[in-house]
Amino acid sequence: MDSVISIRVISEADYIIETGKTVRELAQIFKVSKSTVHKDLHERLLKIDKNKYNKVDEILKYHTNVRHLRGGESTKKKYQKMFNPLS
């Protein structure tokens, strides 16, 4: 694996462990696609650092478990903004 990719993978892993950000947010921060972040954190990180992989996997599983709540909250905010633009 290329050293640039390895550095990016470790950086992404460290960042998600520190902040708990989502894959989408990581993709924006690291200027790569969501697919790349996902591949980095699920496939490449496992080959590089098993301990970090386990920590990251827990965070990603948590995000998967609460995504329906986040989507509902986003929709609620969207419609509140549409029908009550002053709030």
Secondary structure, 3 states (H helix, E strand, C coil): CCHHHHHHHHHHHHHHHHHCCCHHHHHHHHCCCHHHHHHHHHHHHHHHCHHHHHHHHHHHHHHHHHHHHHHHHHHHHHHHHHHCCCC
